Structures are given as structure tokens and as C-alpha cells.
Amino acid sequence: MPTPPAPPESPTRYAVVAHALTKVYPAGDAPVRALDGVDVAFARGAFTAIMGPSGSGKSTLMHCMAGLDAPTSGSVRLGATELTELDDKRLTLLRRDRIGFVFQSFNLLPMLTARQNILLPAQIAGRAVDSDRFAHVVRVTGLADRLDHRPAKLSGGQQQRVAVARALVGAPEVVYADEPTGNLDSRSGAEILSFLRDSVRDLGQTIVMVTHDPIAASYADRVVFLRDGRLVDDVDHPTAQAVLDRLAALEG
Ligand SMILES: Nc1ncnc2c1ncn2[C@@H]1O[C@H](COP(=O)(O)OP(=O)(O)OP(=O)(O)O)[C@@H](O)[C@H]1O
């Protein structure tokens, strides 16, 4: 079935727009519909969390929106670019040049210093880093006196701060954070979430975060909820309690 085009306002108000997004994993007689017609738009300069019960499709949605996985049907736009029309090579370039990533497992290169890790994506892309932005990101993440340390000499919280700085320094159109506090103690996790929130407020960054944690979600401007591959709820200015209540309702 042909997919209707994404809404025309997407290049301006929204950083990312998914329309009628469906992902089916073949599994013999019982294929899994991980996404089942999702329509969602992520506003520029906003921090949005994606939540839902285990298996509801959160990771699949993020992977399809980030060009890491191809949907079965539907459309994903980053700005004015339709991701589903791009071949693998162009998707790789788009991820490199226009998207930042923060993963649960930090994903730093152990032989490089914090500074080298932060600058690596720009270096690979042959892109100059704005020195004011670098200084700002280093200052807000509190890494100024750690820049010459290798990851093994940094705590988990500091390593994740490096990963956040790396994602932010190139001012990507969107940063996807996948359980960014999953490996951190609560104090380090709160710091990382504050950096993410501040980067939205101070730098106008757009962030989309998958999380299981209602407290983490309460740092976001908005939480969208998935169940069985469908978008079923949406909360603005969430409190941890409001998120817990919605999750309980979804899981009940
Ligand atoms: N590569 C795959 N092959 C087959 N099925 C898959 C694959 N990846 C995900 N699925 C299935 O798709 C559904 C959605 O999975 P997904 O990982 O997106 O959910 P999730 O909400 O992120 O889950 P969790 O909170 O447990 O990480 C699940 O039923 C899952 O088993």
C-alpha cells in the first residue's frame, strides 16, 4: 500500500517526523509487528522521552528514526530528508553528519583521550569544530580538567559525560539517547540528564531519549508512550509520578 507523504510542516517546526511507520520482523508463521503504524513528530529544541513496556517497540522506533534500521513501510523525515529513500552509504553519511548518539554503554575508544573521543566524529567527517561550542560543551559537562585522560582513568559518569559532549559538539539536528543512564548510579545519572536538559535549554538542541526510568523521563519536556508497536499516550511536562501512573495503566 502506498504511504501518504509526511506532513508538509516537518522541515520547520519538527526535527524528525515519522509517519505510518511499520516494522515487521519475519518469524515463520508469526511475524512480529514491532511498529504498527506509528505517527510521531519531535519538535525542534525539545527533549522528548520514549517509554513503554518491554517489547513495546521503543528501540525499533529509535533505530528506524535514526537510520540504523529500515522500516517495512512508512516514512521518516529528518528535516526535509526522507530517510527511507536513502541507500546505505547516504544513511551512513546522514548519521555521521546530522545525528548524535548516546548509548548506555558509552562507546568510547579506549586508546583515545577524552578530548580525542569528543572530536573524533568531526575529524572522521573532515569537519571543523566550532571552538566556542567545544568550550561551552566541555564547561557544562565539567570535563575541562579531564580532557587528557583516557576512558579507563574516568568514572562511568565521567565517561558518559564524554559521550554526551561528543554527541553535542557537532550541533546535530537531533541527538538520540538510548538508556543513557542505564549503567550509572543515580547521582551520575541525574548529572547526565541535567546536561541533556541544559543542552536543550541553552543550545536549542533536539533530544530524543529511550528510557525505562520514570525519573529520567521526568527531565524531558514530553513523554510519548508505546504499547504493542503503537503510540498510545503523550504527556507534556511530565512528573515522575505521572509517568509511573501512565506506565502502570499501560502494563496493567
Ligand atoms: N531483530 C529482531 N528480530 C525479531 N524480532 C525483533 C527484533 N528486534 C526486536 N524484535 C521484537 O520486536 C518487538 C519490539 O522490540 P523492541 O526492542 O523495539 O522493544 P523495546 O520496547 O525497546 O523493548 P525493551 O524495553 O525490552 O528494550 C519485540 O517483540 C521484540 O522481540
The ligand as an ORCA input file, in Angstrom:
! r2SCAN-3c Opt
* xyz 0 1
  N      15.843     -8.300     15.175
  C      14.660     -8.715     15.599
  N      14.116     -9.852     15.134
  C      12.894    -10.282     15.534
  N      12.131     -9.620     16.449
  C      12.638     -8.493     16.952
  C      13.901     -7.977     16.576
  N      14.140     -6.817     17.264
  C      13.044     -6.637     18.039
  N      12.150     -7.628     17.851
  C      10.830     -7.746     18.505
  O      10.121     -6.543     18.240
  C       9.368     -6.159     19.390
  C       9.786     -4.753     19.825
  O      11.146     -4.818     20.289
  P      11.930     -3.530     20.810
  O      13.304     -3.998     21.180
  O      11.788     -2.434     19.847
  O      11.101     -3.174     22.125
  P      11.512     -2.269     23.361
  O      10.268     -1.559     23.772
  O      12.705     -1.468     23.023
  O      11.878     -3.388     24.436
  P      12.827     -3.308     25.738
  O      12.193     -2.287     26.649
  O      12.714     -4.696     26.315
  O      14.208     -2.956     25.290
  C       9.620     -7.238     20.438
  O       8.565     -8.168     20.364
  C      10.911     -7.847     20.010
  O      11.013     -9.172     20.437
*
